[in-house]
Amino acid sequence: MQTIAHSGLIAPSSRSHESFPFWRPTDLDEALTAIANAPLAPVIFAGGTDLCAQFNEGLTPAAMVSLDRVVELKTIRIEADRLVIGSMVTHAQGSTDELVRRHLPGFAKAWGMAANARVRFWATVGGNLMARRVRYELSLMLAALGATLRFARSDGTRFEITTEELWTADLDQRSLLLDIVVPCGEGARFDYERSLRPTLTIALASGSDAGAMAAIATEWLRPLVLRVRPELGPVRAAEDAFEAMPPSFSDPATSHWYLREVGQTLLRRMLEARDGR
């Protein structure tokens, strides 16, 4: 039964797994202590929506730590010109939050498009990122926004990485994602184009200066960040940005040529919409 379930032929049940220790801390210090003291690296339980997929893929936890009672990870606040979003903020909470809507309304709108209504009320931004699945949309949005991820360990160590580095970073399984820091200074703007998803999705972000960054991704390809120079005009700016797209950016369903041509068209339209054309 266990072999069949872990092969993905049937959905595993509670009887498919050996028992394991489960912690449900009530504050951040307790959570970090539980993660550090688990006999083996624990699975960190956030909203649980991706965990279901992991069980179907054969996950066998040695220990588990649930973060659902850690209030410190569920807040959104402003620090200087940055939004600080707790890792346990759900899609529904984040997309409707007053601060997010005030400082980055385009991001709030795009965030509210992720998944479906049922998932949005449970899935968290931290779980979305730490699953490291390219088809999940928050990593694409946050890459364009130039967000950073802040982690902690029980020994007091704190460190941060960029959203892009998340895909290659050798993260200690006993490190906990605390929050996501998103620049949102005066003039910050975010636009999102997902009409061709999953073939190609584009996020476009800019600050108060003339520079901008676009992030592109497909169902199989992790986000690629491209510099955009709006001062060149929509057509030339789109062409210039996609000149930096490497030939290796193609997937089993779509060629590099198609992704470049369609990407340029979508980005040009996004820039034209910004200009009111």
PAVEX-162357 format. One record per residue: residue in three letters; x, y, z of N, C-alpha, C in turn; residue number from 1. Coordinates in pm, whole numbers. Example, Ala and Ser with C-alpha at 12.3 -4.5 7.8 and 13.67 -1.06 7.14 Angstrom:
REM PAVEX-162357
(Ala,(1319,-569,780),(1230,-450,780),(1320,-330,780),1)
(Ser,(1285,-225,708),(1367,-106,714),(1290,3,787),2)
END
This chain:
REM PAVEX-162357
(Met,(83,-121,0),(0,0,0),(87,126,0),1)
(Gln,(189,128,87),(274,246,96),(351,270,-33),2)
(Thr,(403,164,-95),(479,178,-220),(390,232,-331),3)
(Ile,(270,179,-341),(177,224,-446),(141,371,-423),4)
(Ala,(112,407,-300),(74,546,-271),(187,642,-303),5)
(His,(309,604,-268),(422,694,-289),(465,697,-435),6)
(Ser,(411,609,-516),(438,614,-660),(341,707,-731),7)
(Gly,(246,761,-656),(151,853,-714),(33,786,-782),8)
(Leu,(20,654,-762),(-89,582,-827),(-221,603,-755),9)
(Ile,(-215,620,-625),(-334,655,-547),(-293,761,-446),10)
(Ala,(-389,834,-395),(-358,938,-297),(-323,874,-164),11)
(Pro,(-211,911,-102),(-176,857,29),(-278,898,134),12)
(Ser,(-294,818,235),(-379,851,349),(-293,849,474),13)
(Ser,(-355,877,589),(-280,876,714),(-219,739,742),14)
(Arg,(-277,634,687),(-225,499,709),(-107,468,619),15)
(Ser,(-77,558,524),(36,535,432),(168,576,494),16)
(His,(165,647,610),(286,704,667),(306,655,810),17)
(Glu,(432,648,846),(465,624,985),(431,750,1065),18)
(Ser,(404,732,1195),(377,849,1278),(502,935,1291),19)
(Phe,(483,1064,1312),(595,1156,1325),(556,1266,1423),20)
(Pro,(655,1331,1488),(626,1440,1581),(572,1562,1508),21)
(Phe,(480,1631,1573),(414,1749,1514),(411,1859,1619),22)
(Trp,(468,1976,1582),(468,2090,1672),(377,2200,1618),23)
(Arg,(311,2271,1710),(223,2382,1671),(254,2502,1760),24)
(Pro,(367,2569,1735),(409,2680,1821),(313,2797,1814),25)
(Thr,(320,2881,1918),(230,2996,1926),(300,3129,1905),26)
(Asp,(433,3130,1894),(505,3253,1864),(632,3220,1787),27)
(Leu,(701,3324,1741),(816,3305,1654),(930,3233,1724),28)
(Asp,(961,3272,1846),(1071,3207,1918),(1045,3059,1937),29)
(Glu,(921,3027,1970),(885,2886,1989),(895,2809,1857),30)
(Ala,(858,2875,1748),(865,2811,1616),(1010,2782,1578),31)
(Leu,(1098,2880,1598),(1240,2861,1566),(1302,2752,1652),32)
(Thr,(1261,2745,1778),(1313,2642,1867),(1266,2504,1823),33)
(Ala,(1140,2493,1786),(1087,2365,1740),(1158,2317,1614),34)
(Ile,(1182,2409,1521),(1251,2374,1397),(1394,2329,1426),35)
(Ala,(1460,2398,1518),(1598,2366,1551),(1610,2234,1627),36)
(Asn,(1511,2203,1713),(1522,2087,1801),(1460,1960,1745),37)
(Ala,(1396,1969,1631),(1340,1848,1571),(1452,1748,1544),38)
(Pro,(1429,1619,1569),(1537,1520,1551),(1590,1513,1409),39)
(Leu,(1506,1537,1313),(1545,1546,1173),(1483,1673,1116),40)
(Ala,(1536,1721,1004),(1484,1845,946),(1333,1832,924),41)
(Pro,(1254,1921,986),(1109,1907,977),(1051,1969,851),42)
(Val,(934,1924,814),(855,1988,710),(781,2104,777),43)
(Ile,(792,2223,718),(726,2340,775),(589,2356,710),44)
(Phe,(487,2356,792),(348,2359,746),(299,2503,748),45)
(Ala,(263,2556,631),(208,2691,622),(57,2680,598),46)
(Gly,(10,2712,476),(-132,2699,448),(-174,2556,421),47)
(Gly,(-79,2474,376),(-107,2332,354),(-151,2295,214),48)
(Thr,(-175,2394,127),(-226,2360,-6),(-120,2288,-90),49)
(Asp,(5,2331,-84),(110,2261,-158),(149,2132,-89),50)
(Leu,(129,2124,41),(164,2003,115),(85,1884,63),51)
(Cys,(-39,1906,24),(-120,1798,-32),(-52,1740,-156),52)
(Ala,(-3,1828,-243),(67,1783,-363),(194,1708,-326),53)
(Gln,(265,1756,-225),(389,1690,-183),(362,1550,-131),54)
(Phe,(254,1531,-56),(219,1397,-10),(189,1306,-128),55)
(Asn,(118,1357,-227),(89,1276,-346),(214,1242,-425),56)
(Glu,(318,1324,-409),(445,1299,-477),(539,1209,-397),57)
(Gly,(495,1167,-279),(575,1073,-201),(640,1129,-77),58)
(Leu,(603,1250,-34),(663,1307,86),(636,1218,207),59)
(Thr,(741,1190,284),(730,1117,409),(796,1199,518),60)
(Pro,(721,1278,593),(781,1368,692),(846,1292,807),61)
(Ala,(960,1342,852),(1021,1291,974),(968,1369,1093),62)
(Ala,(926,1492,1069),(869,1581,1170),(800,1695,1097),63)
(Met,(710,1763,1166),(638,1873,1103),(616,1984,1205),64)
(Val,(631,2108,1159),(606,2225,1242),(501,2312,1171),65)
(Ser,(388,2334,1236),(283,2418,1180),(302,2561,1228),66)
(Leu,(285,2657,1137),(301,2799,1169),(169,2873,1181),67)
(Asp,(59,2801,1181),(-71,2868,1172),(-105,2954,1292),68)
(Arg,(-36,2934,1406),(-65,3015,1525),(37,3126,1548),69)
(Val,(136,3139,1460),(242,3238,1478),(196,3371,1420),70)
(Val,(140,3454,1504),(78,3580,1461),(180,3674,1398),71)
(Glu,(306,3671,1449),(408,3763,1398),(432,3748,1248),72)
(Leu,(401,3631,1193),(425,3606,1051),(304,3638,963),73)
(Lys,(201,3695,1024),(77,3720,950),(48,3868,930),74)
(Thr,(148,3952,949),(126,4096,942),(185,4157,815),75)
(Ile,(132,4273,779),(184,4354,668),(206,4494,722),76)
(Arg,(324,4550,697),(356,4682,750),(446,4756,651),77)
(Ile,(467,4884,677),(556,4967,598),(682,4997,677),78)
(Glu,(798,4974,617),(927,5014,673),(994,5105,570),79)
(Ala,(1005,5234,603),(1057,5331,507),(972,5324,379),80)
(Asp,(1036,5301,265),(962,5291,139),(948,5146,95),81)
(Arg,(923,5059,193),(914,4916,161),(794,4852,230),82)
(Leu,(727,4766,158),(622,4682,216),(689,4559,275),83)
(Val,(655,4527,399),(707,4406,463),(589,4311,483),84)
(Ile,(593,4201,412),(480,4107,409),(521,3979,481),85)
(Gly,(453,3946,590),(483,3825,665),(463,3700,582),86)
(Ser,(545,3600,606),(542,3479,523),(411,3401,536),87)
(Met,(336,3422,644),(210,3350,662),(88,3431,617),88)
(Val,(111,3541,548),(0,3617,490),(-60,3537,375),89)
(Thr,(-189,3519,376),(-255,3443,269),(-274,3530,145),90)
(His,(-299,3464,33),(-327,3538,-91),(-449,3630,-73),91)
(Ala,(-551,3581,-6),(-672,3661,13),(-643,3783,100),92)
(Gln,(-568,3763,209),(-534,3875,297),(-447,3977,226),93)
(Gly,(-342,3931,158),(-249,4023,94),(-311,4102,-19),94)
(Ser,(-394,4038,-99),(-451,4106,-215),(-558,4208,-178),95)
(Thr,(-610,4199,-56),(-713,4294,-13),(-664,4389,96),96)
(Asp,(-537,4376,135),(-482,4458,242),(-476,4606,201),97)
(Glu,(-512,4694,293),(-518,4837,264),(-381,4893,226),98)
(Leu,(-275,4852,296),(-142,4903,266),(-95,4859,127),99)
(Val,(-118,4732,93),(-78,4683,-39),(-154,4756,-148),100)
(Arg,(-284,4774,-127),(-365,4844,-227),(-325,4990,-242),101)
(Arg,(-285,5052,-133),(-249,5193,-138),(-115,5215,-207),102)
(His,(-17,5131,-177),(119,5153,-226),(147,5082,-358),103)
(Leu,(86,4968,-380),(107,4892,-505),(-25,4831,-551),104)
(Pro,(-119,4914,-597),(-251,4862,-635),(-245,4757,-746),105)
(Gly,(-150,4773,-840),(-138,4675,-947),(-96,4539,-894),106)
(Phe,(-8,4539,-795),(35,4415,-732),(-81,4351,-655),107)
(Ala,(-157,4431,-583),(-273,4378,-511),(-371,4310,-607),108)
(Lys,(-395,4375,-719),(-488,4319,-818),(-434,4188,-875),109)
(Ala,(-305,4186,-911),(-245,4065,-967),(-242,3953,-864),110)
(Trp,(-210,3986,-740),(-205,3886,-633),(-342,3819,-617),111)
(Gly,(-447,3896,-633),(-581,3842,-620),(-622,3749,-732),112)
(Met,(-539,3740,-837),(-566,3648,-948),(-505,3511,-926),113)
(Ala,(-416,3498,-828),(-346,3372,-807),(-444,3262,-765),114)
(Ala,(-425,3145,-821),(-502,3026,-783),(-653,3048,-798),115)
(Asn,(-731,2987,-709),(-876,3006,-709),(-920,3052,-571),116)
(Ala,(-1047,3088,-557),(-1094,3148,-432),(-1070,3055,-313),117)
(Arg,(-1094,2928,-329),(-1076,2834,-218),(-930,2830,-173),118)
(Val,(-838,2824,-269),(-696,2818,-236),(-648,2951,-177),119)
(Arg,(-696,3062,-230),(-649,3193,-185),(-672,3217,-36),120)
(Phe,(-775,3156,21),(-802,3177,163),(-714,3091,254),121)
(Trp,(-639,2998,196),(-551,2912,277),(-405,2927,240),122)
(Ala,(-376,2935,111),(-236,2940,65),(-169,3068,110),123)
(Thr,(-42,3058,149),(33,3173,198),(142,3212,99),124)
(Val,(187,3337,110),(294,3384,22),(422,3306,50),125)
(Gly,(449,3276,177),(570,3199,210),(565,3058,156),126)
(Gly,(451,2993,170),(437,2858,117),(448,2855,-35),127)
(Asn,(392,2959,-99),(399,2970,-245),(543,2979,-291),128)
(Leu,(625,3058,-220),(764,3077,-259),(850,2956,-223),129)
(Met,(835,2905,-102),(923,2799,-56),(892,2664,-122),130)
(Ala,(776,2652,-185),(749,2531,-264),(842,2523,-384),131)
(Arg,(890,2639,-429),(981,2649,-544),(927,2572,-664),132)
(Arg,(803,2602,-697),(740,2548,-817),(724,2663,-917),133)
(Val,(776,2646,-1036),(778,2758,-1130),(639,2799,-1175),134)
(Arg,(542,2710,-1163),(407,2747,-1207),(334,2836,-1106),135)
(Tyr,(388,2850,-985),(327,2938,-887),(366,3083,-919),136)
(Glu,(273,3175,-903),(289,3308,-962),(359,3412,-876),137)
(Leu,(364,3393,-745),(419,3500,-661),(568,3522,-685),138)
(Ser,(644,3418,-717),(787,3437,-742),(810,3526,-864),139)
(Leu,(724,3514,-964),(734,3598,-1084),(705,3744,-1051),140)
(Met,(597,3768,-979),(560,3905,-944),(669,3970,-860),141)
(Leu,(717,3897,-759),(814,3954,-666),(951,3972,-729),142)
(Ala,(984,3889,-829),(1111,3907,-900),(1112,4039,-975),143)
(Ala,(1002,4072,-1042),(994,4199,-1113),(1001,4317,-1017),144)
(Leu,(945,4300,-898),(941,4407,-800),(1074,4424,-725),145)
(Gly,(1168,4334,-748),(1296,4343,-680),(1287,4312,-532),146)
(Ala,(1198,4219,-495),(1177,4185,-355),(1292,4103,-298),147)
(Thr,(1309,4110,-167),(1406,4026,-97),(1333,3944,9),148)
(Leu,(1390,3829,41),(1330,3736,138),(1420,3731,261),149)
(Arg,(1360,3749,379),(1438,3751,503),(1410,3624,584),150)
(Phe,(1520,3561,626),(1514,3433,698),(1572,3447,838),151)
(Ala,(1539,3350,924),(1595,3347,1059),(1623,3203,1099),152)
(Arg,(1720,3188,1192),(1748,3059,1256),(1740,3079,1407),153)
(Ser,(1727,2970,1479),(1709,2978,1624),(1832,3033,1695),154)
(Asp,(1950,3024,1633),(2072,3075,1697),(2084,3227,1685),155)
(Gly,(1981,3291,1630),(1983,3436,1616),(2031,3484,1481),156)
(Thr,(2078,3394,1398),(2125,3431,1265),(2011,3484,1180),157)
(Arg,(2036,3593,1111),(1941,3648,1015),(2013,3666,881),158)
(Phe,(1944,3637,772),(2003,3658,641),(1892,3682,540),159)
(Glu,(1929,3735,425),(1829,3759,321),(1884,3724,185),160)
(Ile,(1794,3689,95),(1829,3658,-43),(1728,3727,-134),161)
(Thr,(1762,3739,-261),(1666,3794,-357),(1569,3685,-400),162)
(Thr,(1460,3727,-461),(1364,3630,-513),(1428,3542,-620),163)
(Glu,(1516,3601,-700),(1586,3522,-802),(1678,3418,-741),164)
(Glu,(1744,3453,-632),(1837,3360,-567),(1766,3242,-501),165)
(Leu,(1638,3256,-478),(1562,3149,-415),(1575,3017,-490),166)
(Trp,(1586,3025,-623),(1588,2903,-706),(1720,2827,-695),167)
(Thr,(1826,2894,-662),(1957,2830,-659),(2020,2826,-520),168)
(Ala,(1963,2896,-425),(2020,2902,-291),(2014,2766,-222),169)
(Asp,(2121,2730,-155),(2127,2606,-78),(2078,2637,63),170)
(Leu,(1946,2643,79),(1888,2686,205),(1891,2575,309),171)
(Asp,(1931,2611,428),(1926,2522,542),(1780,2492,572),172)
(Gln,(1744,2363,582),(1604,2327,605),(1555,2370,743),173)
(Arg,(1647,2413,828),(1606,2462,959),(1598,2615,963),174)
(Ser,(1606,2677,846),(1586,2821,835),(1439,2850,809),175)
(Leu,(1391,2958,865),(1250,2994,852),(1236,3126,777),176)
(Leu,(1154,3127,672),(1124,3251,600),(1036,3338,688),177)
(Leu,(1087,3456,722),(1012,3548,809),(918,3637,729),178)
(Asp,(974,3708,629),(893,3802,555),(954,3833,419),179)
(Ile,(877,3902,339),(917,3944,205),(915,4096,203),180)
(Val,(1024,4156,159),(1038,4302,158),(1027,4351,14),181)
(Val,(930,4438,-11),(899,4484,-147),(915,4635,-156),182)
(Pro,(1004,4686,-241),(1016,4831,-260),(884,4890,-309),183)
(Cys,(844,5003,-251),(717,5064,-292),(722,5215,-278),184)
(Gly,(834,5275,-319),(850,5419,-307),(754,5496,-396),185)
(Glu,(758,5626,-383),(671,5713,-462),(694,5688,-611),186)
(Gly,(587,5671,-684),(596,5645,-828),(606,5499,-864),187)
(Ala,(610,5409,-763),(618,5266,-792),(490,5220,-862),188)
(Arg,(509,5134,-960),(395,5084,-1036),(419,4939,-1073),189)
(Phe,(309,4862,-1080),(318,4721,-1115),(205,4685,-1211),190)
(Asp,(241,4614,-1317),(143,4564,-1414),(168,4417,-1438),191)
(Tyr,(62,4345,-1470),(71,4199,-1483),(-9,4154,-1603),192)
(Glu,(50,4067,-1683),(-15,4014,-1804),(-10,3862,-1800),193)
(Arg,(-125,3801,-1780),(-132,3655,-1768),(-231,3593,-1867),194)
(Ser,(-268,3669,-1971),(-369,3619,-2065),(-321,3496,-2143),195)
(Leu,(-189,3479,-2156),(-135,3363,-2227),(-82,3256,-2131),196)
(Arg,(-107,3273,-2004),(-65,3174,-1907),(-134,3041,-1938),197)
(Pro,(-63,2926,-1936),(72,2905,-1885),(184,2918,-1989),198)
(Thr,(149,2954,-2115),(253,2966,-2217),(355,3073,-2181),199)
(Leu,(307,3190,-2139),(397,3299,-2101),(322,3396,-2012),200)
(Thr,(387,3437,-1903),(332,3536,-1812),(437,3644,-1790),201)
(Ile,(394,3770,-1785),(488,3882,-1770),(444,3973,-1655),202)
(Ala,(542,4010,-1573),(520,4112,-1469),(611,4230,-1502),203)
(Leu,(561,4351,-1486),(636,4472,-1516),(628,4566,-1397),204)
(Ala,(744,4605,-1345),(748,4693,-1229),(844,4809,-1253),205)
(Ser,(811,4924,-1197),(900,5039,-1210),(886,5128,-1088),206)
(Gly,(990,5208,-1062),(988,5303,-952),(964,5443,-1004),207)
(Ser,(1015,5541,-931),(992,5680,-969),(1084,5726,-1081),208)
(Asp,(1193,5649,-1107),(1282,5688,-1215),(1236,5625,-1346),209)
(Ala,(1315,5642,-1451),(1275,5594,-1583),(1294,5444,-1599),210)
(Gly,(1371,5381,-1510),(1401,5240,-1524),(1282,5152,-1486),211)
(Ala,(1285,5032,-1537),(1181,4935,-1506),(1239,4795,-1523),212)
(Met,(1173,4698,-1460),(1215,4559,-1471),(1094,4475,-1508),213)
(Ala,(1117,4380,-1598),(1013,4284,-1634),(1060,4146,-1594),214)
(Ala,(968,4062,-1552),(999,3922,-1523),(906,3837,-1608),215)
(Ile,(962,3735,-1672),(883,3647,-1757),(902,3503,-1709),216)
(Ala,(799,3421,-1730),(807,3281,-1691),(704,3201,-1768),217)
(Thr,(724,3070,-1774),(628,2979,-1834),(593,2872,-1732),218)
(Glu,(510,2778,-1772),(473,2668,-1682),(594,2588,-1638),219)
(Trp,(700,2585,-1720),(815,2501,-1692),(943,2581,-1662),220)
(Leu,(944,2709,-1692),(1065,2789,-1678),(1052,2887,-1563),221)
(Arg,(1152,2891,-1476),(1149,2982,-1363),(1165,3126,-1413),222)
(Pro,(1126,3224,-1333),(1126,3363,-1377),(1262,3413,-1424),223)
(Leu,(1259,3486,-1532),(1377,3552,-1587),(1351,3702,-1581),224)
(Val,(1443,3777,-1521),(1427,3922,-1507),(1500,3993,-1619),225)
(Leu,(1430,4087,-1683),(1484,4164,-1794),(1475,4313,-1763),226)
(Arg,(1581,4385,-1795),(1578,4531,-1777),(1499,4594,-1891),227)
(Val,(1415,4692,-1855),(1332,4761,-1953),(1365,4910,-1948),228)
(Arg,(1381,4971,-2066),(1413,5114,-2073),(1297,5187,-2143),229)
(Pro,(1197,5229,-2066),(1079,5294,-2125),(1111,5418,-2207),230)
(Glu,(1222,5482,-2177),(1257,5605,-2250),(1281,5579,-2398),231)
(Leu,(1301,5452,-2436),(1322,5418,-2577),(1192,5416,-2657),232)
(Gly,(1079,5423,-2586),(951,5408,-2653),(907,5262,-2644),233)
(Pro,(775,5235,-2646),(725,5099,-2625),(784,4994,-2719),234)
(Val,(793,5023,-2849),(840,4923,-2945),(987,4890,-2922),235)
(Arg,(1070,4993,-2921),(1215,4969,-2905),(1247,4917,-2765),236)
(Ala,(1177,4964,-2664),(1201,4917,-2527),(1173,4768,-2515),237)
(Ala,(1064,4722,-2578),(1031,4579,-2573),(1135,4497,-2647),238)
(Glu,(1177,4544,-2764),(1281,4473,-2840),(1412,4468,-2763),239)
(Asp,(1448,4581,-2705),(1574,4590,-2630),(1574,4496,-2510),240)
(Ala,(1462,4488,-2437),(1453,4401,-2320),(1471,4255,-2359),241)
(Phe,(1407,4214,-2468),(1410,4072,-2505),(1537,4032,-2579),242)
(Glu,(1619,4129,-2614),(1751,4095,-2668),(1836,4023,-2564),243)
(Ala,(1804,4045,-2437),(1880,3983,-2328),(1826,3845,-2291),244)
(Met,(1718,3800,-2355),(1664,3668,-2325),(1753,3561,-2386),245)
(Pro,(1813,3474,-2305),(1909,3376,-2357),(1842,3273,-2447),246)
(Pro,(1915,3216,-2544),(1860,3114,-2634),(1807,2992,-2560),247)
(Ser,(1856,2969,-2440),(1813,2853,-2363),(1673,2870,-2305),248)
(Phe,(1619,2992,-2314),(1486,3016,-2258),(1380,2962,-2353),249)
(Ser,(1353,2834,-2341),(1247,2766,-2416),(1205,2646,-2332),250)
(Asp,(1089,2593,-2358),(1042,2480,-2279),(986,2372,-2371),251)
(Pro,(941,2258,-2316),(895,2148,-2401),(778,2182,-2492),252)
(Ala,(704,2289,-2459),(587,2323,-2538),(609,2439,-2634),253)
(Thr,(709,2524,-2607),(720,2650,-2680),(865,2681,-2712),254)
(Ser,(889,2728,-2834),(1025,2759,-2878),(1072,2893,-2824),255)
(His,(1203,2911,-2828),(1263,3039,-2789),(1212,3150,-2879),256)
(Trp,(1205,3125,-3008),(1160,3227,-3104),(1018,3273,-3070),257)
(Tyr,(928,3178,-3043),(790,3214,-3014),(781,3294,-2884),258)
(Leu,(852,3250,-2782),(847,3321,-2654),(901,3463,-2668),259)
(Arg,(1005,3481,-2749),(1061,3613,-2769),(962,3703,-2843),260)
(Glu,(905,3651,-2951),(814,3733,-3031),(687,3769,-2954),261)
(Val,(630,3669,-2887),(508,3696,-2811),(539,3785,-2690),262)
(Gly,(653,3759,-2627),(692,3841,-2512),(709,3987,-2549),263)
(Gln,(773,4013,-2661),(791,4151,-2707),(655,4218,-2731),264)
(Thr,(564,4145,-2791),(432,4201,-2822),(357,4236,-2693),265)
(Leu,(358,4143,-2597),(287,4168,-2472),(350,4284,-2394),266)
(Leu,(483,4286,-2390),(550,4393,-2317),(525,4528,-2384),267)
(Arg,(528,4531,-2516),(499,4657,-2587),(359,4707,-2552),268)
(Arg,(263,4618,-2550),(126,4658,-2517),(117,4709,-2373),269)
(Met,(190,4647,-2282),(189,4692,-2144),(248,4833,-2132),270)
(Leu,(356,4857,-2204),(418,4989,-2202),(328,5093,-2268),271)
(Glu,(262,5057,-2375),(169,5148,-2441),(53,5184,-2350),272)
(Ala,(3,5084,-2275),(-107,5109,-2181),(-62,5205,-2073),273)
(Arg,(63,5194,-2030),(115,5286,-1928),(120,5429,-1983),274)
(Asp,(150,5441,-2112),(161,5572,-2174),(26,5628,-2214),275)
(Gly,(-81,5546,-2198),(-213,5590,-2236),(-238,5586,-2384),276)
(Arg,(-165,5501,-2456),(-182,5496,-2601),(-295,5400,-2639),277)
END
